[in-house]
Structure formats: structure tokens, C-alpha cells
């Protein structure tokens, strides 16, 4: 048999099975044994709420010329129809954008993060991120070995005073930040929301210290109290903010339709990079996405799914109050898909995961959201599991946590 390890590149050697892959494989093993695994892990869509009939109707009514376009090679930046509809959609949030020149359609927002990594980051570049922050963004960034500059997350999101202190420290060493990655609205994993004064201050600091901002906004549309918070991109006046979002949380993760808005020159660079990766996005998914926007289905889907997730959040919170140990602390999300739980320092949720899985419930250990070794947090998702599974899963997890404290 061939000895595989010596053939891998330095980057290739870094690719190890992630926590989600590990849990999925274990779920298959349990299913083969006739056992059930309640997943409180990834931010998947509520299955009964999927817009199945709307999408079926869109394809049933598609004219022949639309089918010809869907099934042919297309523009690397996405179909013009979809980019124009996305520009209208962003305009409703106050983001002014030229859909023809300043938007690229991506395979979810994950490809947008990957493209930004490829275009802007070199090894050793100072990259500001929240502590904690989205685990898949960290995985994408790690490909180029940047110098992570962590900015703590408090109850109001990214702490701008800490950010300014870190920027001053970099400047004193003759260095500067290249990029800030931020999820300002219902952040993953903490579900915190930046207040307006912090949003404005971030843009002021970007001007003063001359760095770019990547705003990731997959969760802002899922707001339990009022409309979506104003995006940073709607406040940006100098073109420093690159804005990405996705259909994954508001319409369908399986469609794999995301997008990125940015400076015309940036978009051109990203199109060249995308040509080397995937050439273009799926034409069928792009047509369905454009039609969903044009017909008003997305505008109807967002409040529908928000009601479902608010109810599930409430149920999870109620069950945790009666099932979790008193030493546990957690947030009260005002939007998004996740609850962030803090346990006493001696409770290692990373080591505890497979024990929980063996008992029939899975979560994401908090260690995956930090650049350093922190093991006493966990992220719980309430969007995918049924209401019955939420109660059963939280009760199971509560019993295990009480043993650990």
C-alpha cells in the first residue's frame, strides 16, 4: 500500500476531520445500530418551513429561454438577473450597490470568505477577528497563516475599545491590520448584536488605521425584535466594507447561493480567483434564487422562518432553565440560530462531546470558535431540531452537565 503522508503539501497536511464531520460519521454509526442522535450542532434550516412549493412552481413555469440559460455556461460573477435582484434586496437594507459591477454570486458565504482570503491575505498579515468567531471562517483564514489579532466579544458584540487598543499596539510596532472579519448582527457563535455606536466606531477606526472590513451577515435577517439591524455596508462611504450574505439561513442551504458586494476592482479580482476554483455557480439555483426574490417569496419567507425560530429559541431557553446545572451561564439571543453556553473552567466540553453523542445528543464544542485552547463553552442550535427533540436533547445534555460540574 502507498504511504500517503509524504505526498501531502503543507496545506494538505492541515486538513483533518472537523467536529461536524466527526459527529455526522458517528450519527451514521448510531443509525446503523437503530439509535437516534439529536443534533444541536450546525445552523441547518427548519425542514417543514422550506419553500418547496414555491420553488417547484418556479421551475414548472420557467420558459424555454430560461432553461437554455440555466443549463449553459454562465458568467463567473453570476447571472445578471440574480445580481440585479440581489442589488434590489440589499437596497432595502440601505446598501447602495451596482448589481452589474459590484456583486459576485458565490457558493454560499463560505466561498466568499475563501475568495477574500485568497485575494487579500498573505502569511503573517494582521487579521482582526472576534474571540470567539465563526469556526469555518477561522478554517478558511488559517490556510494562509495570518497573524490573528483577537478582539474580545462581550454582551454587545465586538469590543471596539479592545480593537482600538490592539490597533495602537500594532502601530507602535510599525505594523497595521490588513482586514477585520466581523459578524455584527447575531454573531456566530454568541448571537450578540453590535449597537449602532459600535458599528460607526468600527468604520471610524477603519479609516483612521486604514484597513478593510469583511462584514458577514447571514443571521441579521433573523431578528426576533424589530427589523434587521443596519449593516455596516449601509454606513460605509469609502468602499472599505465587503458585505457577504447567503440564502442558506433565509431560503435554502441546499441551493448554495451566497453573494459578496464590494469595490468593482475587488469583484473583478474575485471573479478571476473563482474562475480557477469553480468557474461559475449552478444555473438552476441562480434562476430559482432570482425568481424567489422577484416574486416576493424571500420577503415572505424571512418573517415566516423568524417566527419558527423565535418559538424554538423560547422552548430551548425554558428547557435549559429547568434542566441545566445552576453553574451554567447562557445568553438570550435576540436573533439568529444559536445559544452560547459557558460552563465552569474545569468542564471540558471538547472532551465531553463524544460522551454526549453516545447518549444521543450532539453540540459544537466552543473550542472550535477560538484561536487558542479554551474548552468550557458550547454552541447549541435550535433551528433544525423539532420541538420534541429540543426538549429531549436539552434534558439529556443537562443530565450530563450536572455530572461534570
C-alpha positions, 0 to 999 in steps of 0.5 A: 500500500502507498504511504500517503503522508509524504505526498501531502503539501503543507496545506494538505497536511492541515486538513483533518476531520472537523467536529461536524464531520466527526459527529455526522460519521458517528450519527451514521454509526448510531443509525446503523445500530437503530439509535437516534442522535439529536443534533444541536450542532450546525445552523441547518434550516427548519425542514417543514418551513422550506419553500418547496412549493414555491420553488417547484412552481418556479421551475414548472413555469420557467420558459424555454429561454430560461432553461437554455440559460440555466443549463449553459455556461454562465458568467463567473460573477453570476447571472445578471438577473440574480445580481440585479435582484440581489442589488434590489434586496440589499437596497432595502437594507440601505446598501447602495450597490451596482448589481452589474459591477459590484456583486459576485454570486458565490457558493454560499458565504463560505466561498466568499470568505475563501475568495477574500482570503485568497485575494487579500491575505498573505502569511503573517498579515494582521487579521482582526477577528472576534474571540470567539468567531465563526469556526469555518471562517477561522478554517478558511483564514488559517490556510494562509497563516495570518497573524490573528489579532483577537478582539474580545466579544462581550454582551454587545458584540465586538469590543471596539475599545479592545480593537482600538487598543490592539490597533495602537499596539500594532502601530507602535510596532510599525505594523497595521491590520490588513482586514477585520472579519466581523459578524455584527448582527447575531454573531456566530457563535454568541448571537450578540448584536453590535449597537449602532455606536459600535458599528460607526466606531468600527468604520471610524477606526477603519479609516483612521488605521486604514484597513478593510472590513469583511462584514458577514451577515447571514443571521441579521435577517433573523431578528426576533425584535424589530427589523434587521439591524443596519449593516455596516455596508449601509454606513460605509462611504469609502468602499472599505466594507465587503458585505457577504450574505447567503440564502442558506439561513433565509431560503435554502442551504441546499441551493448554495447561493451566497453573494459578496458586494464590494469595490468593482476592482475587488469583484473583478479580482474575485471573479478571476480567483473563482474562475480557477476554483469553480468557474461559475455557480449552478444555473438552476439555483441562480434562476430559482434564487432570482425568481424567489426574490422577484416574486416576493417569496424571500420577503415572505419567507424571512418573517415566516422562518423568524417566527419558527425560530423565535418559538424554538429559541423560547422552548430551548431557553425554558428547557435549559432553565429547568434542566441545566446545572445552576453553574451554567451561564447562557445568553438570550439571543435576540436573533439568529440560530444559536445559544452560547453556553459557558460552563465552569473552567474545569468542564471540558466540553471538547472532551465531553462531546463524544460522551454526549453523542453516545447518549444521543445528543450532539453540540459544537464544542466552543473550542472550535470558535477560538484561536487558542485552547479554551474548552468550557463553552458550547454552541447549541442550535435550535433551528433544525431540531423539532420541538420534541427533540429540543426538549429531549436533547436539552434534558439529556445534555443537562443530565450530563452537565450536572455530572461534570460540574 
